[in-house]
Amino acid sequence: MTKENEIISFENKEDAENLLFESRNRIDEIDNEIFKLICQRTSFAKDIALAKDYLGMPIYDKKREDAIYAKIEKLSEENDIDATIIDQIVNMLTILSKNEQNEILRRNVDG
């Protein structure tokens, strides 16, 4: 693994191929971890949906979403990562969560 902003020079083609192979393998591992975390995050939708239903709250909670986006913007700045892209990813995650919550409530009502 290389250090951030480190300039790499290769001694030969094999070194470059090895780095490419190792980096791609690590990305695959991280992708698997990300997917597991998304599944774990989504699994909380049932608890949230049932609690919101009991409390008479709507699925969409503007205050909560604003707090999430503010946190993500701050983390993006601190880590020097494109905030617009991260915002889009978080938007997809919140849509996934709201869709799951709506489905849970629909199944709860329909039996």
N, C-alpha and C positions, 0 to 999 in steps of 0.2 A: 504494500500500500504506500502511496506517495503522500507527502505532506502537502497541505494546502499551499497553492501558489509556487510550488517547487518546480523548477524547470528540469525536465527530464532529457537526458541524452542517453542514447542506447549505444552499447558496444557493438551489437550485432542484431540481425533480424530475429534471432531466437529470443533475445531479451524482450524485444517489442511484442512478439507473439505471446510470450509467457505473461507479460503484464496485461495484455488484452484479454487473454483467457482467464486469468485470476480476477481481473476487474469485472468481467461479465459474469463469472460465477458468483462473486459477491453481490452484484446487482440482483441476480436471480434469487439469492438468499434473502436479500432485503425486500424484494417484491413479495416473497412468500410471507415474510413477517408483516409487511404492510397489509396484505390481504387478511391475515389472521386478526390484526388489530381492527380492521374495518368490520370484520364479522363480530368481534367482541364489542365494538362500539355500538353496532346495530342491535346487538342482543339486549341492550338496555332500553330499547324502544318500548318493549312490552311494559316494563316497570313504569317508565315515564308516561306512557299513554294511559295506563290504568290509574296512576296517581292524578294526572291532569283531569281525567274523566270524573273521578271522585271529587276533586276540588272544584269542578265546574270551569276548568280552564280550557281555552282553545289550544289546538295543536300548535299553532303559530304563536310564538312568544317573542315579540320584537325586542324587548329588553334583553332577553337571554342571547338572542342572535347578535344584537349590537355588541354585547360584551365579548362574544366569541370572536367576531370580526376585529374588534379592537385588540384583543390578545394576539390574534394571528398577525395583524399588521405590525405590532411591536416585535414579535418574534422574528418576522421576516426582516425587519430593519436590523435587529441585533445579529442576525445570521447572514446578512448580505445576500438574501435570496429574493427573487422577483415576487413582490407582494401581489401583483395582479394574478399571476399563475397560482400562487398559494390560495388566494381568495377564491379562485374558480374551483380548486380542489375542495376547499371547505364548503363552498356552496353546494357542490355535488353531494358531499357527506350529509349536509343538513337536509337536502332534498330526500336522500335515501332514508334518513331517520324519520322525517315527517311522513313519507309514503308508508313506511313500516308502521308508524303509530296509527295512521288512518286505517290501514288494513287490520290491525289488531282491534281497534275500536269497532270496525265494521263486523268482524267475526264475533266480537263480544256481543254486539246487538243482535246479529243474525243467529247466534247460537252456534 
